[in-house]
Amino acid sequence: MFYGQIMMQNYLSDPSVSFCAVDDTLDRAPLQITDFGQGVQIDQLISKIYLESGGSGEESCHEAYELSAYFYLRQCELSKVEIPYFFITGDEHFYSKIKQKTVEQIMGNIPKEKSSFFGSIKKLFGGSEDISSIEIWQQLKKKFNVFHLHKPYGGNAIQKGELSDWIDALGEEWILEMKTPKACIDVILGVIALTSGIRTMEEYIKDMEARGQSKERIEEVNYSLRHLTPDFLKKNVVRYQGKEEAGKSSTMEEIKEEKSGVEEEKKEEK
């Protein structure tokens, strides 16, 4: 449904998806990453993910979500991309620090500089054994449009305390609160439809109605996406200028300002 709806509704052109599964650092599979794939490859990629059970337990209420951010920041090189998304679902806290020893145990010895893209943040990773997770999330936001889909812990109502670290890391507008896990796909599709500029909220609601979603589901999704106003999207959505090489990212407002400046320069030349 997810990939098919993106293509059928033309929310994105030529999308490619990578999947990640996160658990605690002491579990058998703390971090799993798939390649990017399209079309029929999607089912093959998902089938390779190993699902653990049990969780981290109520005493911990933490999972190693920050490791996924670290990996996609340092090891994922974008090419021919226009609008990059990073969706992470969960119901617990991330750990406040990333230990270099943990990174080496789980991912191996990662070179400090993979490409010029990471040159500007090399000081962040060099010389310190522990790295601030919030710093990692904020650096990731310069590369991707990062959204956290937060569901109630253990089926209970969402408490603001559960979201405090996520809000500190991403900003409240990037937190998508859900009551039911099954609303996840509708929420993600809605984010893509709105941020790509293909649909307004009213138009996306009509899409949900057309695929038979209930009134309750539509109300839940509408609430989850309440912060994604046209003004917010105009100022904050990360886009890459030119698909050939993902070398420079900007918000739509910055792109328009840059184009306006170029046009003014051309007028002055004439």
PyRosetta script that sets phi, psi and omega in degrees:
from pyrosetta import init, pose_from_sequence

init()
pose = pose_from_sequence("MFYGQIMMQNYLSDPSVSFCAVDDTLDRAPLQITDFGQGVQIDQLISKIYLESGGSGEESCHEAYELSAYFYLRQCELSKVEIPYFFITGDEHFYSKIKQKTVEQIMGNIPKEKSSFFGSIKKLFGGSEDISSIEIWQQLKKKFNVFHLHKPYGGNAIQKGELSDWIDALGEEWILEMKTPKACIDVILGVIALTSGIRTMEEYIKDMEARGQSKERIEEVNYSLRHLTPDFLKKNVVRYQGKEEAGKSSTMEEIKEEKSGVEEEKKEEK")
pose.set_psi(1, -44.6)
pose.set_omega(1, -174.3)
pose.set_phi(2, -59.7)
pose.set_psi(2, -61.3)
pose.set_omega(2, -178.0)
pose.set_phi(3, -65.2)
pose.set_psi(3, -40.1)
pose.set_omega(3, -179.3)
pose.set_phi(4, -61.5)
pose.set_psi(4, -41.2)
pose.set_omega(4, 179.3)
pose.set_phi(5, -67.4)
pose.set_psi(5, -37.7)
pose.set_omega(5, 177.2)
pose.set_phi(6, -58.7)
pose.set_psi(6, -43.4)
pose.set_omega(6, -178.2)
pose.set_phi(7, -74.0)
pose.set_psi(7, -44.8)
pose.set_omega(7, -177.7)
pose.set_phi(8, -62.7)
pose.set_psi(8, -40.1)
pose.set_omega(8, -177.3)
pose.set_phi(9, -90.2)
pose.set_psi(9, -3.9)
pose.set_omega(9, 179.2)
pose.set_phi(10, 60.1)
pose.set_psi(10, 36.5)
pose.set_omega(10, 177.8)
pose.set_phi(11, -66.2)
pose.set_psi(11, -37.1)
pose.set_omega(11, 177.2)
pose.set_phi(12, -137.8)
pose.set_psi(12, 155.7)
pose.set_omega(12, 173.8)
pose.set_phi(13, -104.1)
pose.set_psi(13, 130.4)
pose.set_omega(13, 175.7)
pose.set_phi(14, 55.7)
pose.set_psi(14, 53.0)
pose.set_omega(14, -178.9)
pose.set_phi(15, -74.4)
pose.set_psi(15, 152.1)
pose.set_omega(15, 176.8)
pose.set_phi(16, -135.2)
pose.set_psi(16, 141.1)
pose.set_omega(16, -170.3)
pose.set_phi(17, -128.7)
pose.set_psi(17, 136.9)
pose.set_omega(17, 170.1)
pose.set_phi(18, -117.5)
pose.set_psi(18, 141.8)
pose.set_omega(18, -179.5)
pose.set_phi(19, -111.3)
pose.set_psi(19, 149.6)
pose.set_omega(19, -179.7)
pose.set_phi(20, -140.2)
pose.set_psi(20, 138.5)
pose.set_omega(20, 174.6)
pose.set_phi(21, -119.5)
pose.set_psi(21, 133.8)
pose.set_omega(21, -175.8)
pose.set_phi(22, -121.5)
pose.set_psi(22, 138.2)
pose.set_omega(22, 172.7)
pose.set_phi(23, -137.1)
pose.set_psi(23, -164.9)
pose.set_omega(23, 179.2)
pose.set_phi(24, -80.2)
pose.set_psi(24, 158.0)
pose.set_omega(24, -175.5)
pose.set_phi(25, -66.4)
pose.set_psi(25, -21.5)
pose.set_omega(25, -178.9)
pose.set_phi(26, -91.7)
pose.set_psi(26, -4.2)
pose.set_omega(26, -179.8)
pose.set_phi(27, -81.4)
pose.set_psi(27, 171.3)
pose.set_omega(27, -176.5)
pose.set_phi(28, -68.0)
pose.set_psi(28, -31.8)
pose.set_omega(28, -177.5)
pose.set_phi(29, -131.8)
pose.set_psi(29, 74.2)
pose.set_omega(29, -175.9)
pose.set_phi(30, -68.2)
pose.set_psi(30, -27.1)
pose.set_omega(30, -178.0)
pose.set_phi(31, -151.7)
pose.set_psi(31, 123.2)
pose.set_omega(31, 176.6)
pose.set_phi(32, -127.3)
pose.set_psi(32, 133.0)
pose.set_omega(32, -177.8)
pose.set_phi(33, -129.2)
pose.set_psi(33, 135.6)
pose.set_omega(33, 173.9)
pose.set_phi(34, -104.9)
pose.set_psi(34, 163.1)
pose.set_omega(34, 171.0)
pose.set_phi(35, -65.6)
pose.set_psi(35, 170.4)
pose.set_omega(35, 171.3)
pose.set_phi(36, -80.0)
pose.set_psi(36, 142.8)
pose.set_omega(36, -179.8)
pose.set_phi(37, -146.8)
pose.set_psi(37, 168.1)
pose.set_omega(37, -179.4)
pose.set_phi(38, -137.1)
pose.set_psi(38, 156.2)
pose.set_omega(38, 172.3)
pose.set_phi(39, 54.9)
pose.set_psi(39, -126.4)
pose.set_omega(39, -176.1)
pose.set_phi(40, -66.5)
pose.set_psi(40, -16.2)
pose.set_omega(40, 178.2)
pose.set_phi(41, -67.8)
pose.set_psi(41, -23.4)
pose.set_omega(41, -174.8)
pose.set_phi(42, -57.9)
pose.set_psi(42, -48.1)
pose.set_omega(42, -179.4)
pose.set_phi(43, -62.8)
pose.set_psi(43, -37.4)
pose.set_omega(43, 179.2)
pose.set_phi(44, -65.2)
pose.set_psi(44, -39.1)
pose.set_omega(44, 179.9)
pose.set_phi(45, -67.0)
pose.set_psi(45, -45.7)
pose.set_omega(45, -179.0)
pose.set_phi(46, -62.5)
pose.set_psi(46, -36.3)
pose.set_omega(46, -177.8)
pose.set_phi(47, -64.7)
pose.set_psi(47, -17.7)
pose.set_omega(47, -179.2)
pose.set_phi(48, -86.3)
pose.set_psi(48, -10.3)
pose.set_omega(48, 179.9)
pose.set_phi(49, -79.5)
pose.set_psi(49, 129.0)
pose.set_omega(49, 178.0)
pose.set_phi(50, -93.4)
pose.set_psi(50, 124.2)
pose.set_omega(50, -177.9)
pose.set_phi(51, -98.6)
pose.set_psi(51, 118.2)
pose.set_omega(51, 175.2)
pose.set_phi(52, -88.0)
pose.set_psi(52, 165.7)
pose.set_omega(52, 179.1)
pose.set_phi(53, -128.7)
pose.set_psi(53, 163.1)
pose.set_omega(53, 175.8)
pose.set_phi(54, 104.1)
pose.set_psi(54, -38.7)
pose.set_omega(54, 179.1)
pose.set_phi(55, 72.4)
pose.set_psi(55, -172.6)
pose.set_omega(55, -176.0)
pose.set_phi(56, -87.8)
pose.set_psi(56, -10.4)
pose.set_omega(56, -179.9)
pose.set_phi(57, 92.9)
pose.set_psi(57, 153.3)
pose.set_omega(57, -175.0)
pose.set_phi(58, -66.8)
pose.set_psi(58, -27.4)
pose.set_omega(58, -179.1)
pose.set_phi(59, -68.6)
pose.set_psi(59, -33.7)
pose.set_omega(59, -178.4)
pose.set_phi(60, -85.6)
pose.set_psi(60, -54.7)
pose.set_omega(60, -177.3)
pose.set_phi(61, 55.2)
pose.set_psi(61, 31.0)
pose.set_omega(61, 177.7)
pose.set_phi(62, -131.7)
pose.set_psi(62, 145.3)
pose.set_omega(62, 168.0)
pose.set_phi(63, -132.0)
pose.set_psi(63, 160.8)
pose.set_omega(63, -173.5)
pose.set_phi(64, -85.3)
pose.set_psi(64, 53.7)
pose.set_omega(64, 179.1)
pose.set_phi(65, -59.5)
pose.set_psi(65, -33.1)
pose.set_omega(65, -176.5)
pose.set_phi(66, -62.7)
pose.set_psi(66, -24.7)
pose.set_omega(66, 178.4)
pose.set_phi(67, -66.9)
pose.set_psi(67, -33.8)
pose.set_omega(67, 177.1)
pose.set_phi(68, -66.0)
pose.set_psi(68, -40.2)
pose.set_omega(68, 178.0)
pose.set_phi(69, -63.4)
pose.set_psi(69, -43.0)
pose.set_omega(69, 179.3)
pose.set_phi(70, -59.9)
pose.set_psi(70, -44.8)
pose.set_omega(70, -177.6)
pose.set_phi(71, -64.8)
pose.set_psi(71, -50.3)
pose.set_omega(71, -176.3)
pose.set_phi(72, -71.1)
pose.set_psi(72, -22.4)
pose.set_omega(72, 174.6)
pose.set_phi(73, -73.7)
pose.set_psi(73, -44.5)
pose.set_omega(73, -171.1)
pose.set_phi(74, -95.7)
pose.set_psi(74, -29.5)
pose.set_omega(74, -171.1)
pose.set_phi(75, -112.2)
pose.set_psi(75, -5.6)
pose.set_omega(75, -178.2)
pose.set_phi(76, -104.9)
pose.set_psi(76, 112.1)
pose.set_omega(76, 179.0)
pose.set_phi(77, -100.7)
pose.set_psi(77, 120.8)
pose.set_omega(77, -177.5)
pose.set_phi(78, -86.7)
pose.set_psi(78, 139.0)
pose.set_omega(78, 178.6)
pose.set_phi(79, -141.0)
pose.set_psi(79, 136.6)
pose.set_omega(79, 178.3)
pose.set_phi(80, 54.8)
pose.set_psi(80, 48.5)
pose.set_omega(80, -177.2)
pose.set_phi(81, -113.6)
pose.set_psi(81, 148.4)
pose.set_omega(81, 177.8)
pose.set_phi(82, -114.5)
pose.set_psi(82, -57.3)
pose.set_omega(82, 177.9)
pose.set_phi(83, -124.2)
pose.set_psi(83, 106.6)
pose.set_omega(83, -179.4)
pose.set_phi(84, -90.4)
pose.set_psi(84, 135.5)
pose.set_omega(84, 179.8)
pose.set_phi(85, -120.4)
pose.set_psi(85, 146.4)
pose.set_omega(85, 172.7)
pose.set_phi(86, -134.9)
pose.set_psi(86, 105.1)
pose.set_omega(86, 178.7)
pose.set_phi(87, -104.3)
pose.set_psi(87, 130.0)
pose.set_omega(87, 176.3)
pose.set_phi(88, -130.6)
pose.set_psi(88, 124.3)
pose.set_omega(88, -179.5)
pose.set_phi(89, -101.1)
pose.set_psi(89, 152.1)
pose.set_omega(89, 178.0)
pose.set_phi(90, 173.6)
pose.set_psi(90, 171.4)
pose.set_omega(90, -180.0)
pose.set_phi(91, -132.8)
pose.set_psi(91, 12.2)
pose.set_omega(91, -177.2)
pose.set_phi(92, -130.6)
pose.set_psi(92, -175.3)
pose.set_omega(92, 178.3)
pose.set_phi(93, -87.3)
pose.set_psi(93, 156.3)
pose.set_omega(93, 167.1)
pose.set_phi(94, -93.5)
pose.set_psi(94, 162.4)
pose.set_omega(94, 178.4)
pose.set_phi(95, -77.1)
pose.set_psi(95, 145.4)
pose.set_omega(95, -173.7)
pose.set_phi(96, -73.4)
pose.set_psi(96, -23.1)
pose.set_omega(96, -178.1)
pose.set_phi(97, -129.5)
pose.set_psi(97, 149.0)
pose.set_omega(97, 171.8)
pose.set_phi(98, -111.0)
pose.set_psi(98, 119.7)
pose.set_omega(98, -179.8)
pose.set_phi(99, -87.2)
pose.set_psi(99, 133.4)
pose.set_omega(99, -179.9)
pose.set_phi(100, -58.6)
pose.set_psi(100, -36.1)
pose.set_omega(100, 179.0)
pose.set_phi(101, -62.2)
pose.set_psi(101, -40.8)
pose.set_omega(101, 178.5)
pose.set_phi(102, -64.5)
pose.set_psi(102, -41.8)
pose.set_omega(102, 178.9)
pose.set_phi(103, -59.7)
pose.set_psi(103, -45.4)
pose.set_omega(103, -178.9)
pose.set_phi(104, -65.7)
pose.set_psi(104, -37.9)
pose.set_omega(104, 179.5)
pose.set_phi(105, -66.2)
pose.set_psi(105, -38.2)
pose.set_omega(105, -174.2)
pose.set_phi(106, -91.4)
pose.set_psi(106, -39.2)
pose.set_omega(106, -174.4)
pose.set_phi(107, -109.9)
pose.set_psi(107, -10.6)
pose.set_omega(107, -174.1)
pose.set_phi(108, 90.0)
pose.set_psi(108, -178.9)
pose.set_omega(108, -178.2)
pose.set_phi(109, -81.7)
pose.set_psi(109, 102.1)
pose.set_omega(109, -177.0)
pose.set_phi(110, -86.0)
pose.set_psi(110, 129.2)
pose.set_omega(110, 177.2)
pose.set_phi(111, -56.7)
pose.set_psi(111, 144.8)
pose.set_omega(111, -176.4)
pose.set_phi(112, -67.6)
pose.set_psi(112, -27.6)
pose.set_omega(112, 179.1)
pose.set_phi(113, -133.8)
pose.set_psi(113, 111.9)
pose.set_omega(113, 178.2)
pose.set_phi(114, -85.2)
pose.set_psi(114, -36.8)
pose.set_omega(114, -177.9)
pose.set_phi(115, -159.6)
pose.set_psi(115, 175.4)
pose.set_omega(115, -179.1)
pose.set_phi(116, -63.7)
pose.set_psi(116, -23.1)
pose.set_omega(116, -179.9)
pose.set_phi(117, -58.6)
pose.set_psi(117, -33.7)
pose.set_omega(117, -176.7)
pose.set_phi(118, -94.4)
pose.set_psi(118, -0.1)
pose.set_omega(118, -177.9)
pose.set_phi(119, -59.2)
pose.set_psi(119, -36.7)
pose.set_omega(119, -176.4)
pose.set_phi(120, -69.6)
pose.set_psi(120, -16.1)
pose.set_omega(120, -178.8)
pose.set_phi(121, -117.7)
pose.set_psi(121, 17.9)
pose.set_omega(121, -176.5)
pose.set_phi(122, -62.8)
pose.set_psi(122, -32.3)
pose.set_omega(122, 179.4)
pose.set_phi(123, -65.5)
pose.set_psi(123, -28.6)
pose.set_omega(123, -178.7)
pose.set_phi(124, -63.6)
pose.set_psi(124, -34.0)
pose.set_omega(124, -174.5)
pose.set_phi(125, -101.6)
pose.set_psi(125, -13.8)
pose.set_omega(125, -175.1)
pose.set_phi(126, -92.0)
pose.set_psi(126, 136.5)
pose.set_omega(126, 170.2)
pose.set_phi(127, 86.6)
pose.set_psi(127, -16.6)
pose.set_omega(127, -178.7)
pose.set_phi(128, -113.4)
pose.set_psi(128, 132.6)
pose.set_omega(128, -178.8)
pose.set_phi(129, -72.3)
pose.set_psi(129, -35.6)
pose.set_omega(129, 179.6)
pose.set_phi(130, -107.2)
pose.set_psi(130, 138.5)
pose.set_omega(130, 179.9)
pose.set_phi(131, -120.0)
pose.set_psi(131, 137.7)
pose.set_omega(131, 178.0)
pose.set_phi(132, -67.0)
pose.set_psi(132, 125.3)
pose.set_omega(132, 179.2)
pose.set_phi(133, -64.1)
pose.set_psi(133, -37.9)
pose.set_omega(133, 179.2)
pose.set_phi(134, -61.8)
pose.set_psi(134, -38.0)
pose.set_omega(134, 176.8)
pose.set_phi(135, -61.6)
pose.set_psi(135, -40.0)
pose.set_omega(135, 179.3)
pose.set_phi(136, -63.3)
pose.set_psi(136, -46.6)
pose.set_omega(136, 179.7)
pose.set_phi(137, -60.9)
pose.set_psi(137, -41.1)
pose.set_omega(137, -177.7)
pose.set_phi(138, -70.2)
pose.set_psi(138, -33.3)
pose.set_omega(138, 173.6)
pose.set_phi(139, -68.9)
pose.set_psi(139, -37.6)
pose.set_omega(139, 179.2)
pose.set_phi(140, -63.6)
pose.set_psi(140, -33.1)
pose.set_omega(140, 179.7)
pose.set_phi(141, -65.3)
pose.set_psi(141, -20.1)
pose.set_omega(141, 176.2)
pose.set_phi(142, -79.4)
pose.set_psi(142, -16.8)
pose.set_omega(142, -177.2)
pose.set_phi(143, -103.5)
pose.set_psi(143, -37.0)
pose.set_omega(143, -178.3)
pose.set_phi(144, -126.8)
pose.set_psi(144, 160.9)
pose.set_omega(144, 163.1)
pose.set_phi(145, -84.3)
pose.set_psi(145, 104.0)
pose.set_omega(145, -170.6)
pose.set_phi(146, -97.7)
pose.set_psi(146, 119.0)
pose.set_omega(146, 178.2)
pose.set_phi(147, -121.7)
pose.set_psi(147, 135.8)
pose.set_omega(147, 175.5)
pose.set_phi(148, -108.3)
pose.set_psi(148, 118.5)
pose.set_omega(148, 175.9)
pose.set_phi(149, -92.1)
pose.set_psi(149, 111.3)
pose.set_omega(149, -173.1)
pose.set_phi(150, -108.2)
pose.set_psi(150, 121.9)
pose.set_omega(150, 177.8)
pose.set_phi(151, -106.7)
pose.set_psi(151, 159.4)
pose.set_omega(151, -179.1)
pose.set_phi(152, -62.0)
pose.set_psi(152, 139.2)
pose.set_omega(152, 178.6)
pose.set_phi(153, -73.7)
pose.set_psi(153, 122.1)
pose.set_omega(153, 177.7)
pose.set_phi(154, 62.7)
pose.set_psi(154, 22.6)
pose.set_omega(154, 179.2)
pose.set_phi(155, 85.3)
pose.set_psi(155, -2.2)
pose.set_omega(155, 179.6)
pose.set_phi(156, -82.1)
pose.set_psi(156, 165.3)
pose.set_omega(156, 178.7)
pose.set_phi(157, -63.8)
pose.set_psi(157, 144.4)
pose.set_omega(157, 179.6)
pose.set_phi(158, -67.7)
pose.set_psi(158, 130.1)
pose.set_omega(158, 175.9)
pose.set_phi(159, -105.3)
pose.set_psi(159, 143.6)
pose.set_omega(159, -178.4)
pose.set_phi(160, -59.8)
pose.set_psi(160, -28.9)
pose.set_omega(160, 178.5)
pose.set_phi(161, -62.3)
pose.set_psi(161, -32.3)
pose.set_omega(161, 178.2)
pose.set_phi(162, -65.7)
pose.set_psi(162, -26.0)
pose.set_omega(162, -173.1)
pose.set_phi(163, -99.2)
pose.set_psi(163, -4.6)
pose.set_omega(163, -170.8)
pose.set_phi(164, -58.6)
pose.set_psi(164, -45.7)
pose.set_omega(164, -178.3)
pose.set_phi(165, -70.3)
pose.set_psi(165, -34.3)
pose.set_omega(165, 177.6)
pose.set_phi(166, -66.8)
pose.set_psi(166, -40.1)
pose.set_omega(166, 178.2)
pose.set_phi(167, -65.3)
pose.set_psi(167, -41.1)
pose.set_omega(167, 177.6)
pose.set_phi(168, -62.1)
pose.set_psi(168, -37.0)
pose.set_omega(168, -175.6)
pose.set_phi(169, -79.8)
pose.set_psi(169, -41.9)
pose.set_omega(169, -171.1)
pose.set_phi(170, -111.4)
pose.set_psi(170, -27.3)
pose.set_omega(170, -171.4)
pose.set_phi(171, 98.4)
pose.set_psi(171, 142.9)
pose.set_omega(171, -173.0)
pose.set_phi(172, -59.3)
pose.set_psi(172, -33.1)
pose.set_omega(172, -176.6)
pose.set_phi(173, -66.4)
pose.set_psi(173, -20.6)
pose.set_omega(173, -176.9)
pose.set_phi(174, -95.8)
pose.set_psi(174, 4.9)
pose.set_omega(174, 178.4)
pose.set_phi(175, -99.5)
pose.set_psi(175, 124.7)
pose.set_omega(175, -178.5)
pose.set_phi(176, -111.4)
pose.set_psi(176, 102.8)
pose.set_omega(176, -176.9)
pose.set_phi(177, -84.0)
pose.set_psi(177, 133.5)
pose.set_omega(177, -179.9)
pose.set_phi(178, -127.6)
pose.set_psi(178, 148.4)
pose.set_omega(178, 174.4)
pose.set_phi(179, -91.7)
pose.set_psi(179, -34.3)
pose.set_omega(179, -176.4)
pose.set_phi(180, -125.0)
pose.set_psi(180, 130.1)
pose.set_omega(180, -179.6)
pose.set_phi(181, -56.7)
pose.set_psi(181, -29.5)
pose.set_omega(181, -177.5)
pose.set_phi(182, -67.5)
pose.set_psi(182, -13.9)
pose.set_omega(182, 178.4)
pose.set_phi(183, -79.4)
pose.set_psi(183, -4.8)
pose.set_omega(183, -173.3)
pose.set_phi(184, -54.8)
pose.set_psi(184, -50.2)
pose.set_omega(184, -176.4)
pose.set_phi(185, -64.9)
pose.set_psi(185, -41.5)
pose.set_omega(185, 178.5)
pose.set_phi(186, -62.5)
pose.set_psi(186, -37.2)
pose.set_omega(186, 179.5)
pose.set_phi(187, -68.3)
pose.set_psi(187, -46.5)
pose.set_omega(187, -179.9)
pose.set_phi(188, -62.3)
pose.set_psi(188, -44.8)
pose.set_omega(188, 177.7)
pose.set_phi(189, -59.9)
pose.set_psi(189, -38.6)
pose.set_omega(189, 178.7)
pose.set_phi(190, -64.2)
pose.set_psi(190, -42.4)
pose.set_omega(190, 177.1)
pose.set_phi(191, -58.4)
pose.set_psi(191, -47.2)
pose.set_omega(191, -178.4)
pose.set_phi(192, -64.2)
pose.set_psi(192, -43.6)
pose.set_omega(192, -179.5)
pose.set_phi(193, -61.2)
pose.set_psi(193, -40.5)
pose.set_omega(193, -177.7)
pose.set_phi(194, -77.6)
pose.set_psi(194, -45.5)
pose.set_omega(194, -176.4)
pose.set_phi(195, -70.0)
pose.set_psi(195, -29.8)
pose.set_omega(195, 177.8)
pose.set_phi(196, -75.7)
pose.set_psi(196, -14.8)
pose.set_omega(196, -180.0)
pose.set_phi(197, 82.1)
pose.set_psi(197, 7.9)
pose.set_omega(197, -178.6)
pose.set_phi(198, -76.9)
pose.set_psi(198, -30.9)
pose.set_omega(198, -178.5)
pose.set_phi(199, -132.9)
pose.set_psi(199, 149.5)
pose.set_omega(199, 163.4)
pose.set_phi(200, -87.7)
pose.set_psi(200, 172.7)
pose.set_omega(200, 178.6)
pose.set_phi(201, -62.9)
pose.set_psi(201, -40.4)
pose.set_omega(201, 179.6)
pose.set_phi(202, -62.6)
pose.set_psi(202, -39.9)
pose.set_omega(202, 179.7)
pose.set_phi(203, -70.1)
pose.set_psi(203, -36.2)
pose.set_omega(203, 178.7)
pose.set_phi(204, -68.9)
pose.set_psi(204, -35.1)
pose.set_omega(204, 175.7)
pose.set_phi(205, -59.4)
pose.set_psi(205, -40.6)
pose.set_omega(205, 177.3)
pose.set_phi(206, -63.5)
pose.set_psi(206, -35.9)
pose.set_omega(206, 175.7)
pose.set_phi(207, -62.0)
pose.set_psi(207, -43.5)
pose.set_omega(207, 179.5)
pose.set_phi(208, -65.3)
pose.set_psi(208, -39.8)
pose.set_omega(208, 177.5)
pose.set_phi(209, -63.0)
pose.set_psi(209, -39.6)
pose.set_omega(209, -178.2)
pose.set_phi(210, -66.1)
pose.set_psi(210, -29.7)
pose.set_omega(210, 178.3)
pose.set_phi(211, -96.0)
pose.set_psi(211, 14.8)
pose.set_omega(211, 168.3)
pose.set_phi(212, 82.9)
pose.set_psi(212, 21.4)
pose.set_omega(212, 178.7)
pose.set_phi(213, -74.2)
pose.set_psi(213, 146.3)
pose.set_omega(213, -177.0)
pose.set_phi(214, -72.7)
pose.set_psi(214, 164.4)
pose.set_omega(214, 177.1)
pose.set_phi(215, -61.1)
pose.set_psi(215, -39.1)
pose.set_omega(215, 180.0)
pose.set_phi(216, -64.1)
pose.set_psi(216, -42.4)
pose.set_omega(216, 179.0)
pose.set_phi(217, -64.7)
pose.set_psi(217, -42.9)
pose.set_omega(217, -179.5)
pose.set_phi(218, -62.8)
pose.set_psi(218, -40.9)
pose.set_omega(218, 178.4)
pose.set_phi(219, -64.9)
pose.set_psi(219, -38.9)
pose.set_omega(219, 179.6)
pose.set_phi(220, -65.5)
pose.set_psi(220, -44.4)
pose.set_omega(220, -179.8)
pose.set_phi(221, -65.5)
pose.set_psi(221, -42.6)
pose.set_omega(221, 178.8)
pose.set_phi(222, -58.8)
pose.set_psi(222, -40.6)
pose.set_omega(222, 177.4)
pose.set_phi(223, -66.3)
pose.set_psi(223, -42.8)
pose.set_omega(223, -179.1)
pose.set_phi(224, -60.5)
pose.set_psi(224, -34.9)
pose.set_omega(224, -175.2)
pose.set_phi(225, -96.7)
pose.set_psi(225, 14.3)
pose.set_omega(225, -171.3)
pose.set_phi(226, -61.6)
pose.set_psi(226, -27.6)
pose.set_omega(226, -177.9)
pose.set_phi(227, -80.6)
pose.set_psi(227, -14.3)
pose.set_omega(227, -173.9)
pose.set_phi(228, -85.5)
pose.set_psi(228, 65.1)
pose.set_omega(228, 178.5)
pose.set_phi(229, -76.6)
pose.set_psi(229, 158.5)
pose.set_omega(229, 178.2)
pose.set_phi(230, -54.9)
pose.set_psi(230, -39.2)
pose.set_omega(230, -179.2)
pose.set_phi(231, -67.0)
pose.set_psi(231, -42.4)
pose.set_omega(231, 178.7)
pose.set_phi(232, -63.5)
pose.set_psi(232, -44.6)
pose.set_omega(232, -179.0)
pose.set_phi(233, -64.2)
pose.set_psi(233, -40.2)
pose.set_omega(233, -179.8)
pose.set_phi(234, -59.6)
pose.set_psi(234, -38.3)
pose.set_omega(234, -173.9)
pose.set_phi(235, -89.3)
pose.set_psi(235, -22.2)
pose.set_omega(235, -165.7)
pose.set_phi(236, -122.5)
pose.set_psi(236, -14.5)
pose.set_omega(236, -177.7)
pose.set_phi(237, -70.4)
pose.set_psi(237, 127.8)
pose.set_omega(237, 179.4)
pose.set_phi(238, -80.8)
pose.set_psi(238, 126.4)
pose.set_omega(238, 175.9)
pose.set_phi(239, -131.6)
pose.set_psi(239, 148.9)
pose.set_omega(239, 177.1)
pose.set_phi(240, -98.0)
pose.set_psi(240, 134.3)
pose.set_omega(240, -179.1)
pose.set_phi(241, -84.9)
pose.set_psi(241, 101.1)
pose.set_omega(241, -177.7)
pose.set_phi(242, 96.2)
pose.set_psi(242, 129.9)
pose.set_omega(242, -176.1)
pose.set_phi(243, -86.1)
pose.set_psi(243, -16.9)
pose.set_omega(243, -173.4)
pose.set_phi(244, -65.2)
pose.set_psi(244, -35.7)
pose.set_omega(244, -178.4)
pose.set_phi(245, -147.3)
pose.set_psi(245, 126.7)
pose.set_omega(245, -178.3)
pose.set_phi(246, -82.6)
pose.set_psi(246, 69.9)
pose.set_omega(246, -175.3)
pose.set_phi(247, -102.3)
pose.set_psi(247, -22.2)
pose.set_omega(247, -176.7)
pose.set_phi(248, -140.0)
pose.set_psi(248, 124.9)
pose.set_omega(248, 178.5)
pose.set_phi(249, -112.9)
pose.set_psi(249, 146.8)
pose.set_omega(249, -179.5)
pose.set_phi(250, -150.3)
pose.set_psi(250, 161.4)
pose.set_omega(250, 169.2)
pose.set_phi(251, -80.7)
pose.set_psi(251, 164.3)
pose.set_omega(251, -180.0)
pose.set_phi(252, -60.1)
pose.set_psi(252, -36.9)
pose.set_omega(252, -179.6)
pose.set_phi(253, -64.9)
pose.set_psi(253, -39.8)
pose.set_omega(253, 178.5)
pose.set_phi(254, -66.6)
pose.set_psi(254, -38.1)
pose.set_omega(254, 178.3)
pose.set_phi(255, -63.0)
pose.set_psi(255, -44.8)
pose.set_omega(255, -179.8)
pose.set_phi(256, -64.0)
pose.set_psi(256, -40.2)
pose.set_omega(256, 179.2)
pose.set_phi(257, -64.3)
pose.set_psi(257, -39.1)
pose.set_omega(257, 179.7)
pose.set_phi(258, -66.7)
pose.set_psi(258, -43.1)
pose.set_omega(258, 178.0)
pose.set_phi(259, -63.3)
pose.set_psi(259, -39.8)
pose.set_omega(259, 179.4)
pose.set_phi(260, -62.8)
pose.set_psi(260, -40.3)
pose.set_omega(260, 178.5)
pose.set_phi(261, -64.2)
pose.set_psi(261, -40.3)
pose.set_omega(261, 178.2)
pose.set_phi(262, -63.8)
pose.set_psi(262, -42.3)
pose.set_omega(262, 179.7)
pose.set_phi(263, -64.1)
pose.set_psi(263, -38.3)
pose.set_omega(263, 178.7)
pose.set_phi(264, -65.1)
pose.set_psi(264, -39.6)
pose.set_omega(264, 178.3)
pose.set_phi(265, -62.6)
pose.set_psi(265, -39.8)
pose.set_omega(265, 178.8)
pose.set_phi(266, -64.9)
pose.set_psi(266, -38.8)
pose.set_omega(266, 178.5)
pose.set_phi(267, -63.1)
pose.set_psi(267, -42.0)
pose.set_omega(267, -179.1)
pose.set_phi(268, -65.5)
pose.set_psi(268, -37.3)
pose.set_omega(268, 178.4)
pose.set_phi(269, -62.6)
pose.set_psi(269, -39.0)
pose.set_omega(269, 179.3)
pose.set_phi(270, -67.3)
pose.dump_pdb("model.pdb")
